[in-house]
Amino acid sequence: MSRFEPVDGRSQLILEGESSIHPLHTATNELKGYFEATLDADGQLDLSVPVSGQVEMLVESMKSNNALIDREMQKRLNTRRYPRVVAELLALRQQNGPGHYLAAGDLTFHGVTRRLEDELIVRQVDERTVEIQGEITIDVRNFNVDPPKLLILRVYPEVKVNLRFVVACVDGQS
């Protein structure tokens, strides 16, 4: 089994939401974590060996290029009390061809942990680097977050989360 850790500046988490006025977009490339897996000779995951991983980010690292939105997000998400979002990969099952997997894991956000399942795409970039991509839509109300409503502005509770996690082998194996 090999341990992979993020390559600086190559990973990104993007959140996309909607409001009654305009779309909302925040992103960060400040991701921490790891991925532990065994790759076969073709660069595919060997699922006979357990796979695990974790992605973590500080909520305050999410930026929208709009200071008002960023301030409101920090306040509403109570970043002092809940500074981190953590996604832990618990299981992968092959699905829809090579590199496509059904992933199960726990997402901890705003002090609430929920089990989620969705597709992840895992591909070997080179002999030491792996890219993991996934997209899921979550309802923030399931994590005890109430979207803002102010006069004509209403933020909708569904948020699309896009992950690109680029990791490199750190233990000499691959």
VMD Tcl script that builds the backbone (N, CA, C; Angstrom):
set m [mol new atoms 522]
animate dup $m
set s [atomselect $m all]
$s set {name element resname resid chain x y z} {
  {N N MET 1 A 0.855 -1.172 0.000}
  {CA C MET 1 A 0.000 0.000 0.000}
  {C C MET 1 A 0.898 1.232 0.000}
  {N N SER 2 A 0.485 2.240 -0.746}
  {CA C SER 2 A 1.228 3.494 -0.830}
  {C C SER 2 A 0.437 4.613 -0.178}
  {N N ARG 3 A 1.186 5.551 0.372}
  {CA C ARG 3 A 0.568 6.754 0.942}
  {C C ARG 3 A 0.842 7.916 -0.012}
  {N N PHE 4 A -0.226 8.630 -0.342}
  {CA C PHE 4 A -0.159 9.787 -1.220}
  {C C PHE 4 A -0.605 11.012 -0.429}
  {N N GLU 5 A 0.074 12.145 -0.661}
  {CA C GLU 5 A -0.291 13.398 0.006}
  {C C GLU 5 A -0.402 14.499 -1.039}
  {N N PRO 6 A -1.144 15.570 -0.732}
  {CA C PRO 6 A -1.422 16.616 -1.728}
  {C C PRO 6 A -0.163 17.266 -2.298}
  {N N VAL 7 A -0.235 17.544 -3.586}
  {CA C VAL 7 A 0.796 18.313 -4.281}
  {C C VAL 7 A 0.386 19.777 -4.158}
  {N N ASP 8 A 1.262 20.607 -3.600}
  {CA C ASP 8 A 0.932 22.019 -3.364}
  {C C ASP 8 A 0.406 22.707 -4.620}
  {N N GLY 9 A -0.734 23.392 -4.451}
  {CA C GLY 9 A -1.290 24.221 -5.500}
  {C C GLY 9 A -2.015 23.508 -6.622}
  {N N ARG 10 A -2.049 22.191 -6.626}
  {CA C ARG 10 A -2.693 21.474 -7.737}
  {C C ARG 10 A -4.086 20.958 -7.396}
  {N N SER 11 A -4.431 20.948 -6.122}
  {CA C SER 11 A -5.758 20.484 -5.716}
  {C C SER 11 A -6.687 21.684 -5.582}
  {N N GLN 12 A -7.980 21.439 -5.725}
  {CA C GLN 12 A -8.944 22.532 -5.588}
  {C C GLN 12 A -10.301 21.987 -5.164}
  {N N LEU 13 A -10.964 22.762 -4.307}
  {CA C LEU 13 A -12.335 22.486 -3.907}
  {C C LEU 13 A -13.151 23.705 -4.291}
  {N N ILE 14 A -14.213 23.495 -5.066}
  {CA C ILE 14 A -15.067 24.582 -5.542}
  {C C ILE 14 A -16.481 24.323 -5.047}
  {N N LEU 15 A -17.102 25.349 -4.471}
  {CA C LEU 15 A -18.501 25.289 -4.062}
  {C C LEU 15 A -19.294 26.233 -4.948}
  {N N GLU 16 A -20.390 25.717 -5.500}
  {CA C GLU 16 A -21.258 26.532 -6.353}
  {C C GLU 16 A -22.668 26.472 -5.807}
  {N N GLY 17 A -23.228 27.642 -5.589}
  {CA C GLY 17 A -24.594 27.734 -5.099}
  {C C GLY 17 A -25.368 28.752 -5.925}
  {N N GLU 18 A -26.621 28.897 -5.580}
  {CA C GLU 18 A -27.491 29.838 -6.282}
  {C C GLU 18 A -28.210 30.703 -5.265}
  {N N SER 19 A -28.499 31.909 -5.686}
  {CA C SER 19 A -29.350 32.799 -4.889}
  {C C SER 19 A -30.440 33.324 -5.808}
  {N N SER 20 A -31.368 34.058 -5.238}
  {CA C SER 20 A -32.448 34.623 -6.041}
  {C C SER 20 A -31.947 35.742 -6.949}
  {N N ILE 21 A -30.702 36.187 -6.745}
  {CA C ILE 21 A -30.165 37.287 -7.535}
  {C C ILE 21 A -29.067 36.836 -8.496}
  {N N HIS 22 A -28.131 36.002 -8.022}
  {CA C HIS 22 A -27.000 35.608 -8.853}
  {C C HIS 22 A -26.385 34.311 -8.326}
  {N N PRO 23 A -25.559 33.673 -9.162}
  {CA C PRO 23 A -24.869 32.464 -8.688}
  {C C PRO 23 A -23.800 32.830 -7.654}
  {N N LEU 24 A -23.478 31.860 -6.807}
  {CA C LEU 24 A -22.441 32.028 -5.797}
  {C C LEU 24 A -21.330 31.025 -6.090}
  {N N HIS 25 A -20.091 31.470 -5.920}
  {CA C HIS 25 A -18.942 30.628 -6.251}
  {C C HIS 25 A -17.840 30.915 -5.236}
  {N N THR 26 A -17.381 29.879 -4.543}
  {CA C THR 26 A -16.238 30.009 -3.646}
  {C C THR 26 A -15.293 28.852 -3.924}
  {N N ALA 27 A -14.012 29.067 -3.620}
  {CA C ALA 27 A -13.030 28.027 -3.913}
  {C C ALA 27 A -11.835 28.149 -2.980}
  {N N THR 28 A -11.120 27.039 -2.867}
  {CA C THR 28 A -9.850 27.021 -2.161}
  {C C THR 28 A -8.941 25.985 -2.810}
  {N N ASN 29 A -7.644 26.248 -2.745}
  {CA C ASN 29 A -6.686 25.219 -3.151}
  {C C ASN 29 A -5.818 24.827 -1.959}
  {N N GLU 30 A -6.260 25.211 -0.767}
  {CA C GLU 30 A -5.556 24.889 0.474}
  {C C GLU 30 A -6.161 23.632 1.105}
  {N N LEU 31 A -5.871 22.504 0.496}
  {CA C LEU 31 A -6.399 21.230 0.964}
  {C C LEU 31 A -5.294 20.408 1.605}
  {N N LYS 32 A -5.638 19.737 2.675}
  {CA C LYS 32 A -4.728 18.815 3.342}
  {C C LYS 32 A -5.353 17.426 3.277}
  {N N GLY 33 A -4.568 16.434 3.644}
  {CA C GLY 33 A -5.121 15.090 3.709}
  {C C GLY 33 A -4.157 14.052 3.193}
  {N N TYR 34 A -4.727 12.909 2.796}
  {CA C TYR 34 A -3.929 11.792 2.308}
  {C C TYR 34 A -4.833 10.844 1.539}
  {N N PHE 35 A -4.208 9.928 0.817}
  {CA C PHE 35 A -4.900 8.856 0.124}
  {C C PHE 35 A -3.997 7.645 0.241}
  {N N GLU 36 A -4.518 6.520 0.703}
  {CA C GLU 36 A -3.745 5.284 0.824}
  {C C GLU 36 A -4.384 4.228 -0.057}
  {N N ALA 37 A -3.573 3.701 -0.969}
  {CA C ALA 37 A -4.087 2.732 -1.933}
  {C C ALA 37 A -2.934 1.958 -2.554}
  {N N THR 38 A -3.300 0.884 -3.233}
  {CA C THR 38 A -2.341 0.102 -4.009}
  {C C THR 38 A -2.772 0.187 -5.463}
  {N N LEU 39 A -1.811 0.516 -6.330}
  {CA C LEU 39 A -2.081 0.576 -7.765}
  {C C LEU 39 A -1.524 -0.671 -8.430}
  {N N ASP 40 A -2.264 -1.186 -9.419}
  {CA C ASP 40 A -1.754 -2.349 -10.155}
  {C C ASP 40 A -0.813 -1.877 -11.274}
  {N N ALA 41 A -0.331 -2.792 -12.067}
  {CA C ALA 41 A 0.631 -2.481 -13.124}
  {C C ALA 41 A 0.066 -1.528 -14.175}
  {N N ASP 42 A -1.261 -1.493 -14.318}
  {CA C ASP 42 A -1.911 -0.603 -15.289}
  {C C ASP 42 A -2.283 0.749 -14.684}
  {N N GLY 43 A -1.911 0.977 -13.425}
  {CA C GLY 43 A -2.229 2.248 -12.775}
  {C C GLY 43 A -3.638 2.323 -12.221}
  {N N GLN 44 A -4.333 1.183 -12.164}
  {CA C GLN 44 A -5.680 1.137 -11.605}
  {C C GLN 44 A -5.613 0.741 -10.130}
  {N N LEU 45 A -6.613 1.117 -9.377}
  {CA C LEU 45 A -6.649 0.745 -7.969}
  {C C LEU 45 A -6.831 -0.756 -7.816}
  {N N ASP 46 A -6.084 -1.341 -6.908}
  {CA C ASP 46 A -6.242 -2.742 -6.544}
  {C C ASP 46 A -7.193 -2.774 -5.351}
  {N N LEU 47 A -8.460 -3.071 -5.616}
  {CA C LEU 47 A -9.473 -3.021 -4.556}
  {C C LEU 47 A -9.472 -4.256 -3.662}
  {N N SER 48 A -8.549 -5.196 -3.906}
  {CA C SER 48 A -8.404 -6.325 -2.979}
  {C C SER 48 A -7.667 -5.867 -1.716}
  {N N VAL 49 A -7.075 -4.687 -1.779}
  {CA C VAL 49 A -6.389 -4.074 -0.641}
  {C C VAL 49 A -7.233 -2.876 -0.204}
  {N N PRO 50 A -7.484 -2.714 1.093}
  {CA C PRO 50 A -8.307 -1.583 1.540}
  {C C PRO 50 A -7.747 -0.236 1.075}
  {N N VAL 51 A -8.666 0.659 0.735}
  {CA C VAL 51 A -8.350 2.016 0.307}
  {C C VAL 51 A -8.886 2.963 1.373}
  {N N SER 52 A -8.125 4.004 1.687}
  {CA C SER 52 A -8.612 4.999 2.645}
  {C C SER 52 A -8.105 6.370 2.235}
  {N N GLY 53 A -8.707 7.382 2.795}
  {CA C GLY 53 A -8.269 8.734 2.485}
  {C C GLY 53 A -9.023 9.759 3.288}
  {N N GLN 54 A -8.495 10.965 3.258}
  {CA C GLN 54 A -9.129 12.067 3.966}
  {C C GLN 54 A -8.745 13.373 3.273}
  {N N VAL 55 A -9.716 14.260 3.149}
  {CA C VAL 55 A -9.495 15.610 2.639}
  {C C VAL 55 A -9.996 16.559 3.708}
  {N N GLU 56 A -9.178 17.566 4.010}
  {CA C GLU 56 A -9.533 18.531 5.053}
  {C C GLU 56 A -9.235 19.932 4.547}
  {N N MET 57 A -10.092 20.871 4.937}
  {CA C MET 57 A -9.845 22.270 4.608}
  {C C MET 57 A -10.343 23.155 5.724}
  {N N LEU 58 A -9.720 24.317 5.844}
  {CA C LEU 58 A -10.201 25.331 6.772}
  {C C LEU 58 A -11.270 26.138 6.058}
  {N N VAL 59 A -12.410 26.329 6.711}
  {CA C VAL 59 A -13.519 27.052 6.093}
  {C C VAL 59 A -13.082 28.458 5.702}
  {N N GLU 60 A -12.255 29.098 6.527}
  {CA C GLU 60 A -11.831 30.465 6.222}
  {C C GLU 60 A -10.963 30.556 4.967}
  {N N SER 61 A -10.471 29.422 4.451}
  {CA C SER 61 A -9.683 29.457 3.212}
  {C C SER 61 A -10.563 29.587 1.972}
  {N N MET 62 A -11.870 29.367 2.109}
  {CA C MET 62 A -12.793 29.501 0.978}
  {C C MET 62 A -12.979 30.981 0.659}
  {N N LYS 63 A -12.741 31.346 -0.595}
  {CA C LYS 63 A -12.858 32.742 -1.019}
  {C C LYS 63 A -13.724 32.840 -2.266}
  {N N SER 64 A -14.528 33.920 -2.304}
  {CA C SER 64 A -15.438 34.129 -3.422}
  {C C SER 64 A -15.071 35.333 -4.272}
  {N N ASN 65 A -14.049 36.091 -3.904}
  {CA C ASN 65 A -13.703 37.367 -4.545}
  {C C ASN 65 A -14.750 38.441 -4.275}
  {N N ASN 66 A -15.566 38.241 -3.242}
  {CA C ASN 66 A -16.525 39.247 -2.800}
  {C C ASN 66 A -16.464 39.268 -1.273}
  {N N ALA 67 A -15.882 40.324 -0.713}
  {CA C ALA 67 A -15.661 40.403 0.734}
  {C C ALA 67 A -16.959 40.291 1.524}
  {N N LEU 68 A -18.052 40.849 1.010}
  {CA C LEU 68 A -19.343 40.780 1.712}
  {C C LEU 68 A -19.829 39.335 1.821}
  {N N ILE 69 A -19.745 38.605 0.731}
  {CA C ILE 69 A -20.158 37.191 0.745}
  {C C ILE 69 A -19.246 36.388 1.667}
  {N N ASP 70 A -17.934 36.639 1.586}
  {CA C ASP 70 A -16.986 35.904 2.433}
  {C C ASP 70 A -17.264 36.152 3.910}
  {N N ARG 71 A -17.511 37.401 4.283}
  {CA C ARG 71 A -17.806 37.730 5.686}
  {C C ARG 71 A -19.084 37.043 6.165}
  {N N GLU 72 A -20.109 37.089 5.345}
  {CA C GLU 72 A -21.383 36.462 5.720}
  {C C GLU 72 A -21.224 34.953 5.846}
  {N N MET 73 A -20.454 34.352 4.939}
  {CA C MET 73 A -20.233 32.906 5.002}
  {C C MET 73 A -19.486 32.544 6.292}
  {N N GLN 74 A -18.441 33.309 6.626}
  {CA C GLN 74 A -17.671 33.041 7.848}
  {C C GLN 74 A -18.583 33.135 9.078}
  {N N LYS 75 A -19.423 34.163 9.089}
  {CA C LYS 75 A -20.325 34.369 10.224}
  {C C LYS 75 A -21.364 33.243 10.320}
  {N N ARG 76 A -22.003 32.964 9.218}
  {CA C ARG 76 A -23.080 31.967 9.208}
  {C C ARG 76 A -22.554 30.573 9.528}
  {N N LEU 77 A -21.333 30.278 9.106}
  {CA C LEU 77 A -20.760 28.956 9.349}
  {C C LEU 77 A -20.019 28.879 10.676}
  {N N ASN 78 A -19.968 29.985 11.410}
  {CA C ASN 78 A -19.356 30.027 12.740}
  {C C ASN 78 A -17.974 29.368 12.712}
  {N N THR 79 A -17.084 29.989 11.938}
  {CA C THR 79 A -15.769 29.387 11.704}
  {C C THR 79 A -14.903 29.298 12.959}
  {N N ARG 80 A -15.197 30.102 13.955}
  {CA C ARG 80 A -14.435 29.965 15.206}
  {C C ARG 80 A -14.773 28.647 15.899}
  {N N ARG 81 A -16.031 28.286 15.881}
  {CA C ARG 81 A -16.459 27.045 16.536}
  {C C ARG 81 A -16.244 25.818 15.648}
  {N N TYR 82 A -16.452 26.001 14.340}
  {CA C TYR 82 A -16.335 24.896 13.384}
  {C C TYR 82 A -15.356 25.292 12.275}
  {N N PRO 83 A -14.056 25.304 12.565}
  {CA C PRO 83 A -13.092 25.829 11.588}
  {C C PRO 83 A -12.804 24.920 10.399}
  {N N ARG 84 A -13.080 23.618 10.516}
  {CA C ARG 84 A -12.683 22.664 9.474}
  {C C ARG 84 A -13.870 21.908 8.880}
  {N N VAL 85 A -13.656 21.507 7.647}
  {CA C VAL 85 A -14.530 20.543 6.978}
  {C C VAL 85 A -13.641 19.345 6.667}
  {N N VAL 86 A -14.120 18.147 7.013}
  {CA C VAL 86 A -13.333 16.938 6.808}
  {C C VAL 86 A -14.193 15.903 6.078}
  {N N ALA 87 A -13.634 15.350 5.007}
  {CA C ALA 87 A -14.274 14.243 4.289}
  {C C ALA 87 A -13.365 13.030 4.428}
  {N N GLU 88 A -13.935 11.942 4.912}
  {CA C GLU 88 A -13.159 10.718 5.119}
  {C C GLU 88 A -13.689 9.616 4.202}
  {N N LEU 89 A -12.812 9.087 3.368}
  {CA C LEU 89 A -13.154 7.999 2.462}
  {C C LEU 89 A -13.149 6.688 3.237}
  {N N LEU 90 A -14.260 5.968 3.181}
  {CA C LEU 90 A -14.383 4.715 3.921}
  {C C LEU 90 A -14.375 3.483 3.024}
  {N N ALA 91 A -14.873 3.624 1.781}
  {CA C ALA 91 A -14.940 2.465 0.891}
  {C C ALA 91 A -15.065 2.912 -0.559}
  {N N LEU 92 A -14.544 2.076 -1.452}
  {CA C LEU 92 A -14.683 2.285 -2.898}
  {C C LEU 92 A -15.133 0.977 -3.536}
  {N N ARG 93 A -16.033 1.087 -4.503}
  {CA C ARG 93 A -16.459 -0.070 -5.303}
  {C C ARG 93 A -16.344 0.311 -6.770}
  {N N GLN 94 A -15.843 -0.605 -7.575}
  {CA C GLN 94 A -15.732 -0.372 -9.022}
  {C C GLN 94 A -17.108 -0.083 -9.600}
  {N N GLN 95 A -17.143 0.845 -10.549}
  {CA C GLN 95 A -18.420 1.161 -11.197}
  {C C GLN 95 A -18.136 1.788 -12.550}
  {N N ASN 96 A -18.955 1.544 -13.525}
  {CA C ASN 96 A -18.911 2.215 -14.830}
  {C C ASN 96 A -17.542 2.258 -15.490}
  {N N GLY 97 A -16.789 1.202 -15.425}
  {CA C GLY 97 A -15.530 1.129 -16.152}
  {C C GLY 97 A -14.312 1.550 -15.357}
  {N N PRO 98 A -13.146 1.412 -15.969}
  {CA C PRO 98 A -11.884 1.704 -15.284}
  {C C PRO 98 A -11.816 3.137 -14.750}
  {N N GLY 99 A -11.338 3.272 -13.529}
  {CA C GLY 99 A -11.152 4.586 -12.929}
  {C C GLY 99 A -12.390 5.198 -12.298}
  {N N HIS 100 A -13.545 4.579 -12.487}
  {CA C HIS 100 A -14.800 5.113 -11.932}
  {C C HIS 100 A -15.225 4.240 -10.744}
  {N N TYR 101 A -15.479 4.900 -9.618}
  {CA C TYR 101 A -15.780 4.173 -8.384}
  {C C TYR 101 A -16.961 4.808 -7.666}
  {N N LEU 102 A -17.721 3.972 -6.978}
  {CA C LEU 102 A -18.733 4.457 -6.054}
  {C C LEU 102 A -18.036 4.577 -4.709}
  {N N ALA 103 A -17.974 5.794 -4.194}
  {CA C ALA 103 A -17.274 6.066 -2.936}
  {C C ALA 103 A -18.282 6.268 -1.824}
  {N N ALA 104 A -17.961 5.739 -0.657}
  {CA C ALA 104 A -18.751 5.973 0.555}
  {C C ALA 104 A -17.814 6.623 1.562}
  {N N GLY 105 A -18.348 7.619 2.236}
  {CA C GLY 105 A -17.519 8.291 3.220}
  {C C GLY 105 A -18.339 9.173 4.134}
  {N N ASP 106 A -17.655 9.720 5.122}
  {CA C ASP 106 A -18.282 10.614 6.087}
  {C C ASP 106 A -17.823 12.040 5.828}
  {N N LEU 107 A -18.780 12.960 5.769}
  {CA C LEU 107 A -18.493 14.380 5.647}
  {C C LEU 107 A -18.853 15.039 6.967}
  {N N THR 108 A -17.869 15.703 7.578}
  {CA C THR 108 A -18.098 16.444 8.820}
  {C C THR 108 A -18.000 17.919 8.497}
  {N N PHE 109 A -19.119 18.617 8.707}
  {CA C PHE 109 A -19.233 20.031 8.358}
  {C C PHE 109 A -20.137 20.691 9.391}
  {N N HIS 110 A -19.706 21.789 9.935}
  {CA C HIS 110 A -20.495 22.560 10.902}
  {C C HIS 110 A -20.907 21.708 12.104}
  {N N GLY 111 A -20.009 20.813 12.511}
  {CA C GLY 111 A -20.248 19.990 13.688}
  {C C GLY 111 A -21.143 18.791 13.474}
  {N N VAL 112 A -21.538 18.528 12.234}
  {CA C VAL 112 A -22.438 17.416 11.916}
  {C C VAL 112 A -21.712 16.474 10.948}
  {N N THR 113 A -21.832 15.164 11.189}
  {CA C THR 113 A -21.246 14.166 10.299}
  {C C THR 113 A -22.366 13.394 9.610}
  {N N ARG 114 A -22.263 13.308 8.293}
  {CA C ARG 114 A -23.241 12.562 7.492}
  {C C ARG 114 A -22.498 11.604 6.568}
  {N N ARG 115 A -23.059 10.424 6.391}
  {CA C ARG 115 A -22.534 9.434 5.445}
  {C C ARG 115 A -23.068 9.800 4.057}
  {N N LEU 116 A -22.156 9.868 3.080}
  {CA C LEU 116 A -22.523 10.207 1.710}
  {C C LEU 116 A -21.962 9.161 0.754}
  {N N GLU 117 A -22.599 9.022 -0.398}
  {CA C GLU 117 A -22.112 8.147 -1.461}
  {C C GLU 117 A -22.238 8.877 -2.785}
  {N N ASP 118 A -21.201 8.762 -3.602}
  {CA C ASP 118 A -21.256 9.314 -4.952}
  {C C ASP 118 A -20.054 8.809 -5.732}
  {N N GLU 119 A -19.976 9.171 -6.979}
  {CA C GLU 119 A -18.906 8.692 -7.848}
  {C C GLU 119 A -17.620 9.488 -7.633}
  {N N LEU 120 A -16.499 8.771 -7.647}
  {CA C LEU 120 A -15.167 9.365 -7.703}
  {C C LEU 120 A -14.469 8.798 -8.929}
  {N N ILE 121 A -13.689 9.644 -9.564}
  {CA C ILE 121 A -12.854 9.212 -10.672}
  {C C ILE 121 A -11.410 9.284 -10.180}
  {N N VAL 122 A -10.710 8.166 -10.270}
  {CA C VAL 122 A -9.321 8.095 -9.815}
  {C C VAL 122 A -8.476 7.694 -11.011}
  {N N ARG 123 A -7.459 8.531 -11.302}
  {CA C ARG 123 A -6.579 8.199 -12.430}
  {C C ARG 123 A -5.133 8.487 -12.062}
  {N N GLN 124 A -4.280 7.635 -12.562}
  {CA C GLN 124 A -2.854 7.827 -12.346}
  {C C GLN 124 A -2.350 8.832 -13.381}
  {N N VAL 125 A -1.750 9.921 -12.905}
  {CA C VAL 125 A -1.229 10.968 -13.779}
  {C C VAL 125 A 0.153 10.586 -14.293}
  {N N ASP 126 A 0.993 10.121 -13.402}
  {CA C ASP 126 A 2.321 9.608 -13.756}
  {C C ASP 126 A 2.672 8.545 -12.724}
  {N N GLU 127 A 3.901 8.041 -12.738}
  {CA C GLU 127 A 4.241 6.916 -11.861}
  {C C GLU 127 A 4.124 7.225 -10.373}
  {N N ARG 128 A 4.105 8.514 -9.980}
  {CA C ARG 128 A 4.041 8.867 -8.559}
  {C C ARG 128 A 2.809 9.701 -8.190}
  {N N THR 129 A 2.014 10.114 -9.177}
  {CA C THR 129 A 0.939 11.073 -8.926}
  {C C THR 129 A -0.420 10.492 -9.320}
  {N N VAL 130 A -1.408 10.743 -8.462}
  {CA C VAL 130 A -2.781 10.297 -8.687}
  {C C VAL 130 A -3.699 11.512 -8.574}
  {N N GLU 131 A -4.711 11.559 -9.435}
  {CA C GLU 131 A -5.715 12.618 -9.379}
  {C C GLU 131 A -7.066 11.987 -9.032}
  {N N ILE 132 A -7.730 12.568 -8.046}
  {CA C ILE 132 A -9.044 12.092 -7.603}
  {C C ILE 132 A -10.034 13.217 -7.848}
  {N N GLN 133 A -11.109 12.925 -8.574}
  {CA C GLN 133 A -12.109 13.939 -8.870}
  {C C GLN 133 A -13.481 13.437 -8.469}
  {N N GLY 134 A -14.276 14.362 -7.953}
  {CA C GLY 134 A -15.638 14.020 -7.600}
  {C C GLY 134 A -16.507 15.254 -7.532}
  {N N GLU 135 A -17.804 15.009 -7.627}
  {CA C GLU 135 A -18.778 16.091 -7.537}
  {C C GLU 135 A -19.996 15.553 -6.801}
  {N N ILE 136 A -20.504 16.345 -5.880}
  {CA C ILE 136 A -21.698 15.961 -5.142}
  {C C ILE 136 A -22.480 17.223 -4.813}
  {N N THR 137 A -23.781 17.100 -4.728}
  {CA C THR 137 A -24.621 18.214 -4.290}
  {C C THR 137 A -25.121 17.895 -2.897}
  {N N ILE 138 A -24.913 18.852 -1.985}
  {CA C ILE 138 A -25.391 18.670 -0.613}
  {C C ILE 138 A -26.389 19.765 -0.280}
  {N N ASP 139 A -27.263 19.468 0.652}
  {CA C ASP 139 A -28.201 20.439 1.197}
  {C C ASP 139 A -27.632 20.876 2.544}
  {N N VAL 140 A -27.235 22.129 2.653}
  {CA C VAL 140 A -26.563 22.595 3.868}
  {C C VAL 140 A -27.460 22.513 5.093}
  {N N ARG 141 A -28.764 22.462 4.900}
  {CA C ARG 141 A -29.678 22.330 6.049}
  {C C ARG 141 A -29.471 21.003 6.763}
  {N N ASN 142 A -28.965 19.971 6.042}
  {CA C ASN 142 A -28.665 18.681 6.669}
  {C C ASN 142 A -27.467 18.769 7.612}
  {N N PHE 143 A -26.781 19.906 7.585}
  {CA C PHE 143 A -25.621 20.137 8.452}
  {C C PHE 143 A -25.888 21.306 9.403}
  {N N ASN 144 A -27.159 21.553 9.678}
  {CA C ASN 144 A -27.601 22.615 10.602}
  {C C ASN 144 A -27.144 24.009 10.198}
  {N N VAL 145 A -27.127 24.271 8.887}
  {CA C VAL 145 A -26.814 25.599 8.375}
  {C C VAL 145 A -28.073 26.148 7.709}
  {N N ASP 146 A -28.498 27.329 8.152}
  {CA C ASP 146 A -29.643 27.992 7.543}
  {C C ASP 146 A -29.147 29.004 6.525}
  {N N PRO 147 A -29.500 28.840 5.244}
  {CA C PRO 147 A -29.060 29.799 4.234}
  {C C PRO 147 A -29.661 31.186 4.509}
  {N N PRO 148 A -28.927 32.249 4.174}
  {CA C PRO 148 A -29.418 33.600 4.449}
  {C C PRO 148 A -30.641 33.972 3.611}
  {N N LYS 149 A -31.495 34.786 4.221}
  {CA C LYS 149 A -32.644 35.395 3.539}
  {C C LYS 149 A -32.684 36.839 4.008}
  {N N LEU 150 A -32.644 37.760 3.072}
  {CA C LEU 150 A -32.660 39.175 3.417}
  {C C LEU 150 A -33.389 39.924 2.322}
  {N N LEU 151 A -34.563 40.455 2.657}
  {CA C LEU 151 A -35.401 41.164 1.688}
  {C C LEU 151 A -35.594 40.299 0.439}
  {N N ILE 152 A -35.079 40.736 -0.710}
  {CA C ILE 152 A -35.290 39.958 -1.934}
  {C C ILE 152 A -34.203 38.910 -2.168}
  {N N LEU 153 A -33.139 38.949 -1.357}
  {CA C LEU 153 A -32.065 37.976 -1.520}
  {C C LEU 153 A -32.377 36.708 -0.746}
  {N N ARG 154 A -32.355 35.619 -1.448}
  {CA C ARG 154 A -32.536 34.305 -0.828}
  {C C ARG 154 A -31.457 33.385 -1.381}
  {N N VAL 155 A -30.692 32.764 -0.494}
  {CA C VAL 155 A -29.683 31.802 -0.912}
  {C C VAL 155 A -30.298 30.409 -0.788}
  {N N TYR 156 A -30.206 29.644 -1.871}
  {CA C TYR 156 A -30.800 28.314 -1.885}
  {C C TYR 156 A -29.886 27.324 -1.160}
  {N N PRO 157 A -30.461 26.305 -0.512}
  {CA C PRO 157 A -29.679 25.426 0.368}
  {C C PRO 157 A -28.819 24.377 -0.338}
  {N N GLU 158 A -29.047 24.128 -1.621}
  {CA C GLU 158 A -28.268 23.113 -2.325}
  {C C GLU 158 A -26.963 23.725 -2.822}
  {N N VAL 159 A -25.871 23.031 -2.526}
  {CA C VAL 159 A -24.542 23.493 -2.930}
  {C C VAL 159 A -23.850 22.350 -3.674}
  {N N LYS 160 A -23.339 22.669 -4.863}
  {CA C LYS 160 A -22.576 21.677 -5.633}
  {C C LYS 160 A -21.119 21.783 -5.195}
  {N N VAL 161 A -20.545 20.639 -4.818}
  {CA C VAL 161 A -19.169 20.579 -4.351}
  {C C VAL 161 A -18.354 19.820 -5.403}
  {N N ASN 162 A -17.314 20.476 -5.926}
  {CA C ASN 162 A -16.406 19.859 -6.906}
  {C C ASN 162 A -15.032 19.714 -6.273}
  {N N LEU 163 A -14.502 18.513 -6.305}
  {CA C LEU 163 A -13.190 18.238 -5.730}
  {C C LEU 163 A -12.235 17.767 -6.818}
  {N N ARG 164 A -11.051 18.348 -6.817}
  {CA C ARG 164 A -9.922 17.846 -7.601}
  {C C ARG 164 A -8.770 17.741 -6.611}
  {N N PHE 165 A -8.394 16.512 -6.266}
  {CA C PHE 165 A -7.381 16.246 -5.239}
  {C C PHE 165 A -6.212 15.556 -5.925}
  {N N VAL 166 A -5.107 16.267 -6.069}
  {CA C VAL 166 A -3.930 15.736 -6.747}
  {C C VAL 166 A -2.901 15.377 -5.673}
  {N N VAL 167 A -2.527 14.108 -5.637}
  {CA C VAL 167 A -1.660 13.608 -4.574}
  {C C VAL 167 A -0.469 12.869 -5.178}
  {N N ALA 168 A 0.659 12.921 -4.444}
  {CA C ALA 168 A 1.879 12.238 -4.896}
  {C C ALA 168 A 2.309 11.234 -3.844}
  {N N CYS 169 A 2.898 10.157 -4.302}
  {CA C CYS 169 A 3.389 9.114 -3.406}
  {C C CYS 169 A 4.517 9.658 -2.548}
  {N N VAL 170 A 4.434 9.405 -1.230}
  {CA C VAL 170 A 5.433 9.945 -0.296}
  {C C VAL 170 A 6.233 8.852 0.401}
  {N N ASP 171 A 5.939 7.588 0.119}
  {CA C ASP 171 A 6.614 6.521 0.868}
  {C C ASP 171 A 7.511 5.627 0.024}
  {N N GLY 172 A 7.847 6.064 -1.177}
  {CA C GLY 172 A 8.768 5.294 -2.004}
  {C C GLY 172 A 8.139 4.189 -2.818}
  {N N GLN 173 A 6.857 3.893 -2.572}
  {CA C GLN 173 A 6.147 2.875 -3.355}
  {C C GLN 173 A 5.201 3.588 -4.289}
  {N N SER 174 A 4.610 2.871 -5.237}
  {CA C SER 174 A 3.540 3.432 -6.063}
  {C C SER 174 A 2.827 2.378 -6.850}
}
mol reanalyze $m
mol bondsrecalc $m
mol representation Tube
mol addrep $m
